[in-house]
Amino acid sequence: MIKPDRHINPDISVINIGAFILKQLNAFYDINYDDLLNKVVDNMGLEGKENFPYALSFLYLLGKLEYSEITDSFRYNATK
């Protein structure tokens, strides 16, 4: 899903959704999963919902996200 082909809409790509998620996490201290998903769907439409988990995984693997199991929320990791 990261490597684009000619059929993908760049507005709902994993990279674009990841950039939107980082922007949201930079504006707020932390956001729970459902609120973050609703922000992505409100901004990018229902098509963005399909790539949302892939974007979260991508950012987590890069070390840009911290996940808290207790609050089920994400926080921006500025140290990496």
CNS distance restraints for C-alpha pairs under 8 A (distance, minus, plus):
assign (resid   1 and name CA) (resid  13 and name CA) 7.60 0.50 0.50
assign (resid   1 and name CA) (resid  14 and name CA) 6.77 0.50 0.50
assign (resid   1 and name CA) (resid  51 and name CA) 7.82 0.50 0.50
assign (resid   1 and name CA) (resid  54 and name CA) 7.68 0.50 0.50
assign (resid   2 and name CA) (resid  13 and name CA) 7.21 0.50 0.50
assign (resid   2 and name CA) (resid  14 and name CA) 5.81 0.50 0.50
assign (resid   2 and name CA) (resid  15 and name CA) 6.98 0.50 0.50
assign (resid   4 and name CA) (resid   8 and name CA) 6.20 0.50 0.50
assign (resid   4 and name CA) (resid  13 and name CA) 7.79 0.50 0.50
assign (resid   8 and name CA) (resid  12 and name CA) 7.93 0.50 0.50
assign (resid   8 and name CA) (resid  13 and name CA) 7.19 0.50 0.50
assign (resid   9 and name CA) (resid  13 and name CA) 6.51 0.50 0.50
assign (resid  10 and name CA) (resid  16 and name CA) 7.17 0.50 0.50
assign (resid  11 and name CA) (resid  16 and name CA) 6.25 0.50 0.50
assign (resid  11 and name CA) (resid  17 and name CA) 7.86 0.50 0.50
assign (resid  11 and name CA) (resid  44 and name CA) 7.42 0.50 0.50
assign (resid  12 and name CA) (resid  16 and name CA) 6.31 0.50 0.50
assign (resid  12 and name CA) (resid  17 and name CA) 6.27 0.50 0.50
assign (resid  12 and name CA) (resid  44 and name CA) 6.72 0.50 0.50
assign (resid  12 and name CA) (resid  47 and name CA) 6.74 0.50 0.50
assign (resid  12 and name CA) (resid  48 and name CA) 5.19 0.50 0.50
assign (resid  12 and name CA) (resid  51 and name CA) 7.27 0.50 0.50
assign (resid  13 and name CA) (resid  17 and name CA) 6.19 0.50 0.50
assign (resid  13 and name CA) (resid  48 and name CA) 7.80 0.50 0.50
assign (resid  13 and name CA) (resid  51 and name CA) 7.00 0.50 0.50
assign (resid  14 and name CA) (resid  18 and name CA) 5.92 0.50 0.50
assign (resid  14 and name CA) (resid  51 and name CA) 5.92 0.50 0.50
assign (resid  14 and name CA) (resid  52 and name CA) 7.33 0.50 0.50
assign (resid  14 and name CA) (resid  54 and name CA) 6.52 0.50 0.50
assign (resid  14 and name CA) (resid  55 and name CA) 4.95 0.50 0.50
assign (resid  14 and name CA) (resid  58 and name CA) 7.96 0.50 0.50
assign (resid  15 and name CA) (resid  19 and name CA) 6.21 0.50 0.50
assign (resid  15 and name CA) (resid  55 and name CA) 6.90 0.50 0.50
assign (resid  16 and name CA) (resid  20 and name CA) 6.29 0.50 0.50
assign (resid  17 and name CA) (resid  21 and name CA) 6.16 0.50 0.50
assign (resid  17 and name CA) (resid  40 and name CA) 7.39 0.50 0.50
assign (resid  17 and name CA) (resid  48 and name CA) 7.32 0.50 0.50
assign (resid  17 and name CA) (resid  51 and name CA) 7.60 0.50 0.50
assign (resid  17 and name CA) (resid  52 and name CA) 6.84 0.50 0.50
assign (resid  17 and name CA) (resid  55 and name CA) 6.19 0.50 0.50
assign (resid  18 and name CA) (resid  22 and name CA) 6.22 0.50 0.50
assign (resid  18 and name CA) (resid  55 and name CA) 5.07 0.50 0.50
assign (resid  18 and name CA) (resid  56 and name CA) 6.90 0.50 0.50
assign (resid  18 and name CA) (resid  58 and name CA) 7.67 0.50 0.50
assign (resid  18 and name CA) (resid  59 and name CA) 6.68 0.50 0.50
assign (resid  19 and name CA) (resid  23 and name CA) 6.22 0.50 0.50
assign (resid  20 and name CA) (resid  24 and name CA) 6.27 0.50 0.50
assign (resid  20 and name CA) (resid  40 and name CA) 7.62 0.50 0.50
assign (resid  21 and name CA) (resid  25 and name CA) 6.14 0.50 0.50
assign (resid  21 and name CA) (resid  36 and name CA) 7.48 0.50 0.50
assign (resid  21 and name CA) (resid  40 and name CA) 7.69 0.50 0.50
assign (resid  22 and name CA) (resid  26 and name CA) 5.98 0.50 0.50
assign (resid  22 and name CA) (resid  76 and name CA) 7.05 0.50 0.50
assign (resid  23 and name CA) (resid  27 and name CA) 6.37 0.50 0.50
assign (resid  24 and name CA) (resid  28 and name CA) 6.35 0.50 0.50
assign (resid  24 and name CA) (resid  36 and name CA) 7.95 0.50 0.50
assign (resid  25 and name CA) (resid  29 and name CA) 6.56 0.50 0.50
assign (resid  25 and name CA) (resid  30 and name CA) 6.25 0.50 0.50
assign (resid  25 and name CA) (resid  31 and name CA) 6.93 0.50 0.50
assign (resid  25 and name CA) (resid  74 and name CA) 7.71 0.50 0.50
assign (resid  25 and name CA) (resid  75 and name CA) 6.31 0.50 0.50
assign (resid  25 and name CA) (resid  76 and name CA) 5.58 0.50 0.50
assign (resid  26 and name CA) (resid  76 and name CA) 6.55 0.50 0.50
assign (resid  29 and name CA) (resid  75 and name CA) 6.51 0.50 0.50
assign (resid  29 and name CA) (resid  76 and name CA) 7.73 0.50 0.50
assign (resid  30 and name CA) (resid  73 and name CA) 6.27 0.50 0.50
assign (resid  30 and name CA) (resid  74 and name CA) 5.51 0.50 0.50
assign (resid  30 and name CA) (resid  75 and name CA) 4.65 0.50 0.50
assign (resid  30 and name CA) (resid  76 and name CA) 7.38 0.50 0.50
assign (resid  31 and name CA) (resid  35 and name CA) 6.47 0.50 0.50
assign (resid  31 and name CA) (resid  36 and name CA) 6.16 0.50 0.50
assign (resid  31 and name CA) (resid  73 and name CA) 5.20 0.50 0.50
assign (resid  31 and name CA) (resid  74 and name CA) 5.52 0.50 0.50
assign (resid  31 and name CA) (resid  75 and name CA) 6.88 0.50 0.50
assign (resid  32 and name CA) (resid  36 and name CA) 6.25 0.50 0.50
assign (resid  32 and name CA) (resid  71 and name CA) 7.06 0.50 0.50
assign (resid  32 and name CA) (resid  72 and name CA) 5.51 0.50 0.50
assign (resid  32 and name CA) (resid  73 and name CA) 3.64 0.50 0.50
assign (resid  32 and name CA) (resid  74 and name CA) 6.03 0.50 0.50
assign (resid  33 and name CA) (resid  37 and name CA) 6.12 0.50 0.50
assign (resid  33 and name CA) (resid  72 and name CA) 6.32 0.50 0.50
assign (resid  33 and name CA) (resid  73 and name CA) 5.63 0.50 0.50
assign (resid  33 and name CA) (resid  74 and name CA) 7.09 0.50 0.50
assign (resid  34 and name CA) (resid  38 and name CA) 6.13 0.50 0.50
assign (resid  35 and name CA) (resid  39 and name CA) 6.23 0.50 0.50
assign (resid  36 and name CA) (resid  40 and name CA) 6.33 0.50 0.50
assign (resid  37 and name CA) (resid  41 and name CA) 6.21 0.50 0.50
assign (resid  37 and name CA) (resid  49 and name CA) 7.20 0.50 0.50
assign (resid  37 and name CA) (resid  52 and name CA) 7.20 0.50 0.50
assign (resid  38 and name CA) (resid  42 and name CA) 5.96 0.50 0.50
assign (resid  39 and name CA) (resid  43 and name CA) 6.08 0.50 0.50
assign (resid  40 and name CA) (resid  44 and name CA) 5.75 0.50 0.50
assign (resid  40 and name CA) (resid  45 and name CA) 7.33 0.50 0.50
assign (resid  40 and name CA) (resid  48 and name CA) 6.62 0.50 0.50
assign (resid  40 and name CA) (resid  49 and name CA) 7.19 0.50 0.50
assign (resid  40 and name CA) (resid  52 and name CA) 7.70 0.50 0.50
assign (resid  41 and name CA) (resid  45 and name CA) 4.62 0.50 0.50
assign (resid  41 and name CA) (resid  46 and name CA) 5.41 0.50 0.50
assign (resid  41 and name CA) (resid  47 and name CA) 7.72 0.50 0.50
assign (resid  41 and name CA) (resid  48 and name CA) 6.06 0.50 0.50
assign (resid  41 and name CA) (resid  49 and name CA) 6.05 0.50 0.50
assign (resid  44 and name CA) (resid  48 and name CA) 5.56 0.50 0.50
assign (resid  45 and name CA) (resid  49 and name CA) 7.48 0.50 0.50
assign (resid  46 and name CA) (resid  50 and name CA) 7.63 0.50 0.50
assign (resid  47 and name CA) (resid  51 and name CA) 7.72 0.50 0.50
assign (resid  48 and name CA) (resid  52 and name CA) 6.18 0.50 0.50
assign (resid  49 and name CA) (resid  53 and name CA) 7.90 0.50 0.50
assign (resid  51 and name CA) (resid  55 and name CA) 6.20 0.50 0.50
assign (resid  52 and name CA) (resid  56 and name CA) 6.32 0.50 0.50
assign (resid  53 and name CA) (resid  57 and name CA) 6.17 0.50 0.50
assign (resid  54 and name CA) (resid  58 and name CA) 6.04 0.50 0.50
assign (resid  55 and name CA) (resid  59 and name CA) 6.20 0.50 0.50
assign (resid  56 and name CA) (resid  60 and name CA) 6.04 0.50 0.50
assign (resid  57 and name CA) (resid  61 and name CA) 6.04 0.50 0.50
assign (resid  58 and name CA) (resid  62 and name CA) 6.36 0.50 0.50
assign (resid  59 and name CA) (resid  63 and name CA) 6.32 0.50 0.50
assign (resid  59 and name CA) (resid  64 and name CA) 5.37 0.50 0.50
assign (resid  59 and name CA) (resid  65 and name CA) 6.04 0.50 0.50
assign (resid  60 and name CA) (resid  64 and name CA) 5.76 0.50 0.50
assign (resid  60 and name CA) (resid  65 and name CA) 4.97 0.50 0.50
assign (resid  60 and name CA) (resid  66 and name CA) 7.15 0.50 0.50
assign (resid  63 and name CA) (resid  77 and name CA) 6.98 0.50 0.50
assign (resid  63 and name CA) (resid  80 and name CA) 6.24 0.50 0.50
assign (resid  64 and name CA) (resid  76 and name CA) 5.99 0.50 0.50
assign (resid  64 and name CA) (resid  77 and name CA) 4.94 0.50 0.50
assign (resid  64 and name CA) (resid  78 and name CA) 6.92 0.50 0.50
assign (resid  64 and name CA) (resid  80 and name CA) 6.49 0.50 0.50
assign (resid  65 and name CA) (resid  74 and name CA) 6.36 0.50 0.50
assign (resid  65 and name CA) (resid  75 and name CA) 5.74 0.50 0.50
assign (resid  65 and name CA) (resid  76 and name CA) 5.01 0.50 0.50
assign (resid  65 and name CA) (resid  77 and name CA) 5.26 0.50 0.50
assign (resid  66 and name CA) (resid  74 and name CA) 5.59 0.50 0.50
assign (resid  66 and name CA) (resid  75 and name CA) 5.09 0.50 0.50
assign (resid  66 and name CA) (resid  76 and name CA) 6.29 0.50 0.50
assign (resid  66 and name CA) (resid  77 and name CA) 5.99 0.50 0.50
assign (resid  67 and name CA) (resid  72 and name CA) 7.12 0.50 0.50
assign (resid  67 and name CA) (resid  73 and name CA) 5.91 0.50 0.50
assign (resid  67 and name CA) (resid  74 and name CA) 4.68 0.50 0.50
assign (resid  67 and name CA) (resid  75 and name CA) 6.46 0.50 0.50
assign (resid  68 and name CA) (resid  72 and name CA) 5.51 0.50 0.50
assign (resid  68 and name CA) (resid  73 and name CA) 5.42 0.50 0.50
assign (resid  68 and name CA) (resid  74 and name CA) 6.35 0.50 0.50
assign (resid  68 and name CA) (resid  75 and name CA) 7.97 0.50 0.50
assign (resid  69 and name CA) (resid  73 and name CA) 7.10 0.50 0.50
